């Protein structure tokens, strides 16, 4: 699988299919890997990528700090995630592309669109992560991690990471850099040696900034309202993908279409067909 160095961080990606470029921001929270398009949540049932690659050159990648991509301890923001996607297009020599985001990938996509609208042909926001329970859940994960670090230190995080394959979502004490800790020995060594107080201040601010609203994080509504991009919004309906989050994006994106179909009626037959109908317009 090819890699690219973007903003000093290794990105693992996969290009498949043929046709116009389609950049995919993976679902899966802090474990947003390209494999999630076929193995995670509703995407396992829909198999969107299998259908899309018959019509588009699909560019999927492991988000930074996920899968086989690298990471860096810093106050990560949504524009940082957008930088990874934009840098991957640069690496591939693609100036403009269609975009698809799933789950938390919708927040990355929103940041990309507001930062670089000239590079977006049109975009699909599938089951955007958001809503009050989602914010509370994410904040609680960060709080649990910080409590563990305060009590046991960063070296204990490294030790805990070696004891299982659990993700940050499955075991909040591990924190958002657990994947980089497991896959990069030099990273793990540097991580364990960091000043604990400075780290906790950084991570606390990062969690507050990333999950700062009960709608969809990623871009301020003022900036979304200014976009003149055509979008398709597909709703979710659970504690992490509130229907209100999808309706919020529909309201903020004035040139959006809303596929008013609940998740249980989104099938491997209807969902790919609806996306292809929109993308090919």
Phi, psi and omega in degrees: 000133184288159177228156174221146175263115184237122182054036178079006183240134179290131177240123173269133183217169180219133176247126181217157179085190180210153182122194179301151183289139177229113181267128185247123173265112192294149169280170172119021176059229180272017171227055187274085181260160180294332178295340181297339178295343179237358187227356189246125171053224182296335183291334175296322180283325187277328181051051183299316185298323179302321180279320185291325183291348175284346183235342186224154169279103187271126181247102180249150182207158173280122178298151179308144187068013179230149174054233182263006174278157180275191181202174178206133179285113179195170176285089184289136177239169177299320175301331176296320177292323177296324179302323180296314179295317180295320179294327178291321175299319178299316181301324183268001178071032182252122182274324187216140184211160165281151183233142174228126175239142177237136175060236179293340176298338177294326177292319176297318180296318179300319177295318178300312184296321180282332179279323186221062183298333182292348182259005183251122177283305172196168189214150177242128177247103188260119177049061184299137176286134180167177182111163184298320180293325177298313179300314181298320179296314180296316179298321180295323178296314179297319180296319179296320178296314182294325177296319179295317180296319180298322183277323190242341180093169184286329178298328178291330175296316178298317178296317180295323180297328181283350186269350181200178176251019183291153179265175176301320179294322182281329181220089186302335181299338184287331177081173187285351180253017186299323181295316179295325177299318183286326189261350185224105184297322179294320177299313181300319180295315178295321180299312183296334183271357182292156175290123187294319182294315179296321179297314182296325177294318180297311184290323177299316178292322179300313180297320180294322182283323180292318186243072189254008184205161181265013175254237176247117177287167176129318181206143179292146181300327179301323180282323177297321181295337180276347184289140175246044182254143177279131184222151171244127180247127181243124188279151164257183177198072172204187187293335180260345182227068185296142176300328178299330178294317178293318179296326176299314179294321177302318182291321183281332181260098191292340178255034183262154169250145181242120179273098189277068181228126180293157184305324182292341178261000174273111187242173178294346176266315187278321186292309177301322180296320180292319179295316180295321178301317181289312185295331184270359178294000000 
